[in-house]
């Protein structure tokens, strides 16, 4: 896959996704992502993006403060 910004090649990796929602911060560990080998830009597949949003919505309802979730355990 090509990077949307610099057109460099992307590689599959696992990264941490951090959502700062004001009233709480959610860290989702080991999220599948494509990272540009040239500029470092991260992108997520549609399926992963939808699942990350679902995880955020679930955690947001029960946590105030900081929450840490592992993607594979929540998926």
N, CA and C atoms as an extended XYZ file, in Angstrom:
225
Properties=species:S:1:pos:R:3:atomname:S:1:resname:S:1:resid:I:1 pbc="F F F"
N         0.842       -1.173        0.000 N   UNK     1
C         0.000        0.000        0.000 CA  UNK     1
C         0.892        1.243        0.000 C   UNK     1
N         0.439        2.287       -0.654 N   UNK     2
C         1.188        3.551       -0.722 CA  UNK     2
C         0.665        4.548        0.312 C   UNK     2
N         1.572        5.335        0.862 N   UNK     3
C         1.227        6.392        1.806 CA  UNK     3
C         0.406        7.467        1.093 C   UNK     3
N        -0.648        7.921        1.756 N   UNK     4
C        -1.502        8.965        1.173 CA  UNK     4
C        -0.779       10.307        1.079 C   UNK     4
N         0.233       10.528        1.902 N   UNK     5
C         0.895       11.821        1.965 CA  UNK     5
C         2.136       11.911        1.083 C   UNK     5
N         3.051       10.949        1.224 N   UNK     6
C         4.326       11.065        0.507 CA  UNK     6
C         4.490       10.005       -0.586 C   UNK     6
N         3.514        9.084       -0.673 N   UNK     7
C         3.534        7.998       -1.672 CA  UNK     7
C         4.610        6.954       -1.401 C   UNK     7
N         5.174        6.961       -0.193 N   UNK     8
C         6.138        5.931        0.188 CA  UNK     8
C         5.420        4.606        0.453 C   UNK     8
N         6.182        3.559        0.613 N   UNK     9
C         5.620        2.237        0.903 CA  UNK     9
C         5.247        2.129        2.380 C   UNK     9
N         4.138        1.458        2.668 N   UNK    10
C         3.749        1.236        4.050 CA  UNK    10
C         4.058       -0.201        4.452 C   UNK    10
N         4.258       -0.380        5.751 N   UNK    11
C         4.501       -1.715        6.300 CA  UNK    11
C         3.475       -1.960        7.410 C   UNK    11
N         3.069       -3.211        7.546 N   UNK    12
C         2.130       -3.583        8.595 CA  UNK    12
C         2.850       -3.639        9.931 C   UNK    12
N         2.272       -2.976       10.913 N   UNK    13
C         2.826       -2.957       12.263 CA  UNK    13
C         1.683       -2.931       13.259 C   UNK    13
N         2.033       -2.975       14.536 N   UNK    14
C         1.079       -2.790       15.623 CA  UNK    14
C         1.529       -1.551       16.393 C   UNK    14
N         0.590       -0.642       16.637 N   UNK    15
C         0.913        0.588       17.353 CA  UNK    15
C        -0.113        0.833       18.449 C   UNK    15
N         0.130        1.843       19.237 N   UNK    16
C        -0.822        2.251       20.265 CA  UNK    16
C        -1.651        3.411       19.735 C   UNK    16
N        -2.952        3.368       19.994 N   UNK    17
C        -3.865        4.431       19.594 CA  UNK    17
C        -4.282        5.149       20.861 C   UNK    17
N        -4.113        6.470       20.891 N   UNK    18
C        -4.446        7.260       22.077 CA  UNK    18
C        -5.584        8.206       21.729 C   UNK    18
N        -6.666        8.108       22.495 N   UNK    19
C        -7.816        8.998       22.310 CA  UNK    19
C        -7.933        9.881       23.552 C   UNK    19
N        -7.738       11.189       23.378 N   UNK    20
C        -7.885       12.147       24.471 CA  UNK    20
C        -9.272       12.759       24.336 C   UNK    20
N       -10.184       12.349       25.194 N   UNK    21
C       -11.576       12.777       25.102 CA  UNK    21
C       -11.913       13.903       26.065 C   UNK    21
N       -10.917       14.514       26.623 N   UNK    22
C       -11.154       15.599       27.575 CA  UNK    22
C       -11.353       15.065       28.976 C   UNK    22
N       -12.479       14.372       29.206 N   UNK    23
C       -12.776       13.832       30.536 CA  UNK    23
C       -12.029       12.531       30.819 C   UNK    23
N       -11.495       11.900       29.761 N   UNK    24
C       -10.697       10.695       29.964 CA  UNK    24
C        -9.742       10.487       28.783 C   UNK    24
N        -8.721        9.696       29.034 N   UNK    25
C        -7.761        9.319       27.996 CA  UNK    25
C        -7.824        7.800       27.875 C   UNK    25
N        -7.968        7.335       26.633 N   UNK    26
C        -8.031        5.896       26.381 CA  UNK    26
C        -6.833        5.506       25.533 C   UNK    26
N        -6.076        4.523       26.003 N   UNK    27
C        -4.940        3.992       25.262 CA  UNK    27
C        -5.317        2.585       24.811 C   UNK    27
N        -5.316        2.373       23.498 N   UNK    28
C        -5.583        1.038       22.952 CA  UNK    28
C        -4.258        0.517       22.418 C   UNK    28
N        -3.782       -0.560       22.997 N   UNK    29
C        -2.484       -1.122       22.633 CA  UNK    29
C        -2.616       -2.144       21.512 C   UNK    29
N        -1.547       -2.286       20.743 N   UNK    30
C        -1.428       -3.326       19.708 CA  UNK    30
C        -2.494       -3.239       18.622 C   UNK    30
N        -2.738       -2.039       18.136 N   UNK    31
C        -3.712       -1.832       17.064 CA  UNK    31
C        -3.020       -2.082       15.723 C   UNK    31
N        -3.603       -2.935       14.859 N   UNK    32
C        -3.006       -3.162       13.541 CA  UNK    32
C        -3.044       -1.873       12.720 C   UNK    32
N        -1.927       -1.517       12.132 N   UNK    33
C        -1.842       -0.281       11.354 CA  UNK    33
C        -0.854       -0.438       10.214 C   UNK    33
N        -0.945        0.463        9.261 N   UNK    34
C         0.050        0.540        8.208 CA  UNK    34
C         0.847        1.820        8.469 C   UNK    34
N         2.161        1.679        8.541 N   UNK    35
C         3.046        2.810        8.826 CA  UNK    35
C         3.942        3.035        7.620 C   UNK    35
N         4.019        4.289        7.172 N   UNK    36
C         4.866        4.631        6.030 CA  UNK    36
C         6.330        4.505        6.431 C   UNK    36
N         7.080        3.743        5.659 N   UNK    37
C         8.504        3.555        5.930 CA  UNK    37
C         9.290        4.833        5.678 C   UNK    37
N         8.727        5.744        4.895 N   UNK    38
C         9.437        6.977        4.546 CA  UNK    38
C         9.139        8.128        5.515 C   UNK    38
N         7.841        8.408        5.767 N   UNK    39
C         7.504        9.579        6.588 CA  UNK    39
C         6.934        9.228        7.958 C   UNK    39
N         6.603        7.950        8.185 N   UNK    40
C         6.099        7.524        9.491 CA  UNK    40
C         4.605        7.719        9.699 C   UNK    40
N         3.891        8.222        8.696 N   UNK    41
C         2.445        8.426        8.806 CA  UNK    41
C         1.750        7.086        9.039 C   UNK    41
N         0.767        7.087        9.956 N   UNK    42
C         0.021        5.873       10.269 CA  UNK    42
C        -1.351        5.931        9.609 C   UNK    42
N        -1.806        4.776        9.132 N   UNK    43
C        -3.171        4.690        8.612 CA  UNK    43
C        -3.775        3.374        9.074 C   UNK    43
N        -5.092        3.358        9.168 N   UNK    44
C        -5.817        2.201        9.665 CA  UNK    44
C        -6.830        1.756        8.614 C   UNK    44
N        -7.055        0.455        8.535 N   UNK    45
C        -8.074       -0.042        7.620 CA  UNK    45
C        -9.445        0.401        8.134 C   UNK    45
N       -10.429        0.349        7.264 N   UNK    46
C       -11.785        0.724        7.653 CA  UNK    46
C       -12.261       -0.158        8.803 C   UNK    46
N       -12.032       -1.457        8.697 N   UNK    47
C       -12.468       -2.406        9.723 CA  UNK    47
C       -11.840       -2.095       11.071 C   UNK    47
N       -10.546       -1.803       11.077 N   UNK    48
C        -9.853       -1.465       12.324 CA  UNK    48
C       -10.370       -0.134       12.870 C   UNK    48
N       -10.584        0.851       12.001 N   UNK    49
C       -11.098        2.155       12.440 CA  UNK    49
C       -12.454        2.022       13.118 C   UNK    49
N       -13.323        1.208       12.534 N   UNK    50
C       -14.651        0.993       13.117 CA  UNK    50
C       -14.518        0.325       14.482 C   UNK    50
N       -13.665       -0.683       14.583 N   UNK    51
C       -13.498       -1.398       15.854 CA  UNK    51
C       -12.887       -0.504       16.921 C   UNK    51
N       -11.921        0.333       16.553 N   UNK    52
C       -11.328        1.278       17.510 CA  UNK    52
C       -12.405        2.216       18.043 C   UNK    52
N       -13.275        2.714       17.171 N   UNK    53
C       -14.350        3.611       17.612 CA  UNK    53
C       -15.320        2.885       18.538 C   UNK    53
N       -15.621        1.624       18.246 N   UNK    54
C       -16.495        0.834       19.124 CA  UNK    54
C       -15.859        0.655       20.503 C   UNK    54
N       -14.569        0.361       20.526 N   UNK    55
C       -13.859        0.205       21.804 CA  UNK    55
C       -13.904        1.505       22.589 C   UNK    55
N       -13.635        2.615       21.926 N   UNK    56
C       -13.672        3.928       22.587 CA  UNK    56
C       -15.054        4.187       23.174 C   UNK    56
N       -16.095        3.927       22.400 N   UNK    57
C       -17.465        4.162       22.881 CA  UNK    57
C       -17.793        3.292       24.088 C   UNK    57
N       -17.348        2.047       24.096 N   UNK    58
C       -17.606        1.147       25.223 CA  UNK    58
C       -16.865        1.606       26.472 C   UNK    58
N       -15.586        1.916       26.318 N   UNK    59
C       -14.764        2.292       27.465 CA  UNK    59
C       -15.190        3.648       28.014 C   UNK    59
N       -15.549        4.551       27.144 N   UNK    60
C       -15.936        5.909       27.546 CA  UNK    60
C       -17.117        5.895       28.522 C   UNK    60
N       -18.030        4.945       28.346 N   UNK    61
C       -19.219        4.872       29.207 CA  UNK    61
C       -18.894        4.437       30.634 C   UNK    61
N       -17.779        3.710       30.810 N   UNK    62
C       -17.514        3.141       32.135 CA  UNK    62
C       -16.290        3.722       32.840 C   UNK    62
N       -15.531        4.575       32.153 N   UNK    63
C       -14.277        5.054       32.738 CA  UNK    63
C       -14.227        6.578       32.748 C   UNK    63
N       -13.734        7.098       33.854 N   UNK    64
C       -13.328        8.503       33.878 CA  UNK    64
C       -11.890        8.485       34.366 C   UNK    64
N       -11.035        9.161       33.667 N   UNK    65
C        -9.608        9.125       33.988 CA  UNK    65
C        -8.841        8.527       32.830 C   UNK    65
N        -8.018        7.520       33.121 N   UNK    66
C        -7.192        6.906       32.088 CA  UNK    66
C        -7.533        5.420       32.020 C   UNK    66
N        -7.752        4.939       30.786 N   UNK    67
C        -8.024        3.519       30.570 CA  UNK    67
C        -7.037        2.979       29.553 C   UNK    67
N        -6.579        1.751       29.786 N   UNK    68
C        -5.689        1.080       28.853 CA  UNK    68
C        -6.336       -0.230       28.445 C   UNK    68
N        -6.453       -0.447       27.128 N   UNK    69
C        -7.109       -1.632       26.586 CA  UNK    69
C        -6.192       -2.222       25.533 C   UNK    69
N        -6.142       -3.561       25.454 N   UNK    70
C        -5.407       -4.216       24.392 CA  UNK    70
C        -6.373       -4.565       23.271 C   UNK    70
N        -6.056       -4.149       22.049 N   UNK    71
C        -6.942       -4.302       20.901 CA  UNK    71
C        -7.409       -5.744       20.738 C   UNK    71
N        -6.503       -6.699       20.764 N   UNK    72
C        -6.870       -8.091       20.510 CA  UNK    72
C        -7.769       -8.666       21.603 C   UNK    72
N        -7.654       -8.172       22.803 N   UNK    73
C        -8.519       -8.653       23.884 CA  UNK    73
C        -9.898       -8.013       23.823 C   UNK    73
N        -9.996       -6.817       23.253 N   UNK    74
C       -11.285       -6.121       23.160 CA  UNK    74
C       -12.000       -6.413       21.852 C   UNK    74
N       -11.262       -6.911       20.862 N   UNK    75
C       -11.844       -7.127       19.529 CA  UNK    75
C       -12.664       -8.383       19.450 C   UNK    75
